[in-house]
């Protein structure tokens, strides 16, 4: 069976490829931030890195939610489930 891609399909493929590159870049940034955090000695620098880590994590989450086409309600449910897992130690 032969797949035929319309211009619209190519646009979606381009979008997903771009999204993948963005997520990979953010994950690499996150790993670097964690390495920096482990090396810093001052509470001020640790707090600044904590904020950068949280912001990067939120950006990754948002891109993944967009990738899967989640609604705002589904995003909220996902966040609540993650928080529940963390607080109960079931991760």
Helices and strands as residue ranges (DSSP letters): H 7-39, H 43-68, H 72-88
